[in-house]
Amino acid sequence: NQLPSPAQEEMERAAQLIDEGHLAEARTQLELALAKDPERIPAKLLLAEVLIGDEPARAVELLSQVPDHADEAPHARALALLAQAAARPQESFPDDPARPRLLEGLAAIRNRDW
């Protein structure tokens, strides 16, 4: 039997807040969860999702802390790719016929519209 995490209450509240669209409040709860349990991978994943729009570089940093052997590693790698794309300035993408669709996709990532 595994003991419940000391951060469980904050995690549950954060998930509820995310579902309700209250990302700033969810971020606060996730920061509290990580303060109580710094190794809690689900909290890192959720916080990274919240941060992708405003702080994609911080999201990438959080996701880099997920060990490759963790069950959540594929999810962390996928989120890291999204965060890396969101961190790029629009000017860094070549002037190409696909550019408008690419920028539309990046806007969706930044708005967590996945």
N, C-alpha and C positions, 0 to 999 in steps of 0.2 A: 504494500500500500504506500502510495506517495502522499506526503503531506501537502496540503493546499499551500499555494504560494501566498506570501504575505501581501502580494500585489493583486490578488484575485478580485477584490472589490473594485479597485480602480480600473482594472481591465474590463470588467463587466460594464461599469458606468461609461467608460470610453467607447465601447462598442455601441452602446445605446445612443450616445451623443453623436457618433459618426452617422448612425442610421437616421438620426433626426436632422443631420446637416449642421450640427454645432461643432465645427472643427476646432475652433480656438479652445473651447471648453474640453473637448476630447484630448487635445494636445496637453493641456494642464494635467488631466488625469493620467495620461501615459507617462508624462515626466515624473509624476509622483510614483507610478508603478515601477519605473526604472530606478528611481531613487531607493525604493524598498528592495528591489530585486534586479540588480544591474545586468544579470545574465539572462533575463527572461526574453527569449527570442520572440515570442508572439507580440510582446510589447514593442520590441524594436521594429517588427514588421508593420504593425499598425501605425506607429509614430512615423515611420518612413512614408507610408501612404499619405498621412496627413500633411507631411512636410514637402511632398513632391511639388506642389504648386508654388510655395513661397520660398522654401529653402532646399532646393534639390541637392545642393552639394552636401548639406548636413544629412539628407536622406541617404545619399551614397555612402557617407562615412558610417552611419549606423548600420547599414546593410553589410558593409565590409566586415563587421564584427560577428556576423553569423558564420560559424564554422562550416567548412565544406562537407563535413560528415553529418551535419544536422539534417533531420528530416525536412526542415523548412528551407534548406539551401537552394533548391530550384526556384522556390517562390522569391527568395531574397535576390537571386541573380536576375530574375525577370524584372523585379521592381527596380533593381539597380540600373538596368538598361533603360528603363523608362525615366528614371531620375537623371541619368546622364544626358539623355536626349532633352529633357526639360531644362537642363542647366545651360544648354547651348544657346547663344544669342541668335536671333533670326538671321543676322547678317552673315553668320558662318555657313549658311547653307547656299550652295551654288544656285545661280540663276538658271533655272532648268524648267522644262514644262511640268515636271512633277512637283515643283516647289510649293505652289499654292496648296496642294493636297497634303504635303508634308507639314507645312505650317499649320494647317487645319488640325492635323493629327496631334501636333505638339500642343496646340491650345487645348485640345480635349484632355491630354495627359495632365497639363497644368491645372485643369479644372476638375481632375479626378473623374472624368466622364469616360469610364471604361466599362 
